[in-house]
Amino acid sequence: MMKPTDFDSLNLPSTADDDLRIGSYIRRESSDEKAAIIGFNSDEGVKRNNGRLGAAASPNLIRSAFYRMTPDPAVWKSYTALLSSVNDYGSIDANSMELADAQIMLGKSVAKTLESGSIPVILGGGHETSYGHFLGYAENNMPVSIINWDAHADVRELKDSKPHSGSPFRQALEHNSGLCQSYTVAGLKRQSLSRAHLDYLKEKIPGRRAAYYFKGELSKRIIGNIYDRAKGNVMVTMDMDALSQSIAPGVSAPNPDGIPLPLWLHAAYCAGITPGVKSFDLVEMNPNYDTDGQTARIAALTLWHFFKGLALRPAVKPSP
């Protein structure tokens, strides 16, 4: 079931007209929609993957932190114009139903948004969110390349034939539609990637070194190259456990040595400004292990950079 966002429950501050926050611009029924925010309240996939429970409560906490921020004053006109065309459709209560059914429901919501030409922005939930995200492309018969910013490859096999937070990209790569054209994962920890999963990536995308990057290989130039090399429709997913736990303690799988925050935020900005990126998700924030809302604010800042990039995205010229 999709539950509309209760803006009053987010405890957003009252602001003067000269100090408006992002929440003052977000809509519910803008007819000129350019992006749509959808929550996916799930951590059943994390439970099945033996992770720490709590991610299901994240979407509204991320919303609250994001909606309290101000648009970038240096690009205020572009940023606020975009925000006024962003609708918030609430959240799917995925923990109230079978996970596979919830993923199908998310896929249908994503498909509807993609079909309208708008950009779905999905707030997880565990990384099982991303398979539902991919199903939106399958629903619309749209080929897609996936870019995943993550400490883990998440290409594990299903458990007892059931999806989980470690399986979404194996599921996408092996989907009977064949619509997942490529998969690039960046930010991997060598101590958390099995040889079998590395071999799986090589087998599924043979001869493409760009299919995976370890954390120490990343730079702003490499991040730009990852986006430049992605062809066609691109789906971006960002897993908060790619960051070090000193920066983001509230995640499902803590990471002692993650992607530096400036590179992480640059990856989010590049996702926004790259015309081929048609959808975005942010997953694995876990408030049960957060410290003074620190991880929620980092998640919100990630969204802030994505939306800034989207606000500055060059218009796509129609084909002659």
C-alpha positions, -999 to +999 in steps of 0.1 A: +000+000+000+012+035-009+009+059+021+009+096+013+036+116+031+022+133+062+041+166+059+029+176+094+046+145+109+080+156+095+080+185+119+093+210+093+101+244+107+080+275+100+101+298+079+099+334+067+096+342+030+133+351+029+144+318+044+123+292+026+134+256+028+132+228+003+100+215+019+083+247+010+087+239-027+079+202-029+045+194-043+020+166-042+002+173-075+023+195-097+011+191-133+046+200-146+063+171-129+100+167-135+108+143-106+088+122-082+099+111-047+087+076-037+096+059-004+101+021+000+097+012+036+115-022+037+141-041+056+128-076+051+156-081+024+182-069+050+168-094+075+171-122+049+207-111+042+216-111+079+219-074+082+209-049+109+172-041+109+159-006+108+161+007+073+124+005+068+120+037+089+144+057+068+124+074+040+106+099+062+137+107+083+156+114+050+127+135+038+126+155+070+163+163+069+162+171+032+131+193+034+147+214+061+177+223+039+178+254+018+182+254-020+217+264-031+216+302-031+242+303-059+218+286-083+186+295-065+165+302-095+172+269-112+171+249-080+137+263-068+122+260-103+131+223-103+118+217-067+085+233-077+081+205-102+089+177-078+060+157-064+062+135-033+040+105-036+046+090-002+059+055+006+051+019-001+047+000+032+068-029+019+071-046+053+033-051+054+033-076+024+055-102+007+087-085-004+085-098-040+049-083-043+062-050-028+090-049-054+064-054-082+044-025-068+074-003-067+082-013-103+047-002-114+051+032-097+086+036-113+072+026-147+044+051-145+068+079-136+093+069-163+065+068-189+055+103-181+091+116-187+096+123-150+125+111-129+117+087-101+137+093-069+133+063-046+142+064-009+149+030+007+147+009+026+173-019+022+190-025-011+162-048-021+146-015-031+168-015-063+153-046-078+118-031-075+134+001-091+147-020-120+113-037-125+100-003-136+122-005-166+112-041-173+075-030-170+081-004-197+104-027-218+132-001-215+168-012-217+189+001-188+224+004-176+228+003-138+254+022-118+257+012-082+278+031-056+283+005-030+308-013-008+293-046-019+285-061-053+251-074-043+250-102-068+243-130-043+220-158-051+184-158-038+179-175-004+152-202-005+141-187-038+134-154-021+150-119-029+170-100-004+192-070+000+222-088-014+206-101-046+191-072-066+217-069-093+220-107-099+182-106-103+184-076-128+213-092-148+194-125-150+160-111-156+143-129-184+137-096-203+174-092-209+169-054-204+198-049-180+224-040-205+253-034-181+261-032-144+289-010-129+296-011-092+320+014-077+333+017-041+338-020-035+358-032-004+383-059-013+377-075+021+339-078+014+340-092-021+342-129-026+361-144-055+329-161-067+311-127-069+341-111-087+341-140-112+304-136-116+308-099-126+335-109-151+313-136-166+282-114-169+301-084-184+331-100-200+360-077-212+346-046-195+369-034-168+345-006-160+321-031-145+337-027-111+359-003-091+374-007-057+371+022-033+408+032-036+405+035-074+380+063-073+386+100-082+365+128-096+379+119-130+370+083-127+335+091-114+330+113-145+342+085-168+318+060-152+289+083-161+303+091-195+306+055-205+271+045-195+250+042-226+213+047-231+190+048-201+209+048-168+196+038-134+217+050-104+216+035-069+236+048-039+241+026-009+249+045+023+272+017+035+297+028+008+307+056+033+329+051+063+310+045+095+327+075+111+307+095+085+276+074+083+272+052+114+235+045+108+236+019+080+226-017+077+262-029+072+289-006+088+320+001+068+353+010+085+369+024+053+345+038+027+344+063-001+355+098+009+325+121+014+335+146-013+337+119-039+304+104-028+286+138-031+303+143-065+289+110-076+254+121-066+258+155-083+270+137-115+240+115-114+218+145-114+235+165-142+240+135-165+211+135-191+211+097-195+203+091-159+166+085-158+161+074-122+179+074-088+176+056-055+192+060-021+192+030+003+205+014+035+202+043+059+194+027+093+182+051+120+185+025+147+223+029+146+225+066+138+242+092+160+223+124+165+207+122+130+241+123+114+235+097+088+201+110+079+216+144+073+243+129+051+216+110+031+197+143+028+229+161+016+233+133-010+198+141-023+206+178-022+236+173-045+216+150-068+188+176-071+213+204-077+228+184-106+193+178-119+185+215-117+215+223-138+211+194-162+214+206-198+182+203-218+182+173-242+178+185-277+152+167-298+165+146-326+164+163-361 
